[in-house]
Amino acid sequence: MARIDPAQFDRHYLQLTYEAGLFMVAYLRRVHAEFDGDITAAIVLGEIAQHNVRRFMRDILPASGKDAATLATDEVVAASLRRCNMLSIAEASGIPRETVRRKVAKLERMGFVSRDAGGGLAVTRKVGRHFKEFDRETLAGLVDLAERLRGVLRRR
């Protein structure tokens, strides 16, 4: 992770936080709209997804030397997917377990989450298809933000 010189940060604090705030507020508005105002459901979905793919992204993909699009076949994804449960999502997110239960039920109705016979939770393929353009826009915004922040930090 890149370090920001404390003196540079202090010197440019207002502009840095302004630029970051522009991105964050726009992103939160988009998430709010995407989930009809239910930010908590977005957090629960994100926690489930991150848990599901952690092993693939941290261990399997780097060790393979391949790109994700090549390696992520249905078989590899199914074999590496780590299901989670509502308790682990509640603990990871800090959201009460009963709230997580309600949000999972909503996400199941939306077709974003599936539950196996043992209660294990996993995101569905619909999530990737549904959020692909959203994610593309988010990442483009992050790259733009990083470039703006680097520009501010280069100033004397």
Secondary structure as the mmCIF struct_conf table of DSSP 4:
data_model
#
loop_
_struct_conf.conf_type_id
_struct_conf.id
_struct_conf.beg_label_comp_id
_struct_conf.beg_label_asym_id
_struct_conf.beg_label_seq_id
_struct_conf.end_label_comp_id
_struct_conf.end_label_asym_id
_struct_conf.end_label_seq_id
HELX_LH_PP_P HELX_LH_PP_P1 ALA A 2 ASP A 5
HELX_RH_AL_P HELX_RH_AL_P1 PRO A 6 GLU A 34
TURN_TY1_P TURN_TY1_P1 PHE A 35 GLY A 37
HELX_RH_AL_P HELX_RH_AL_P2 ILE A 39 ARG A 55
HELX_RH_PI_P HELX_RH_PI_P1 PHE A 56 ILE A 60
HELX_RH_AL_P HELX_RH_AL_P3 LEU A 61 SER A 64
TURN_TY1_P TURN_TY1_P2 GLY A 65 GLY A 65
BEND BEND1 LYS A 66 LYS A 66
HELX_RH_AL_P HELX_RH_AL_P4 ALA A 68 LEU A 71
HELX_RH_AL_P HELX_RH_AL_P5 ASP A 74 SER A 80
STRN STRN1 CYS A 84 CYS A 84
HELX_RH_AL_P HELX_RH_AL_P6 MET A 86 SER A 93
HELX_RH_AL_P HELX_RH_AL_P7 ARG A 97 ARG A 109
TURN_TY1_P TURN_TY1_P3 MET A 110 GLY A 111
BEND BEND2 PHE A 112 PHE A 112
STRN STRN2 VAL A 113 ARG A 115
TURN_TY1_P TURN_TY1_P4 ALA A 117 GLY A 118
STRN STRN3 LEU A 121 VAL A 123
HELX_RH_AL_P HELX_RH_AL_P8 ARG A 125 ARG A 154
#
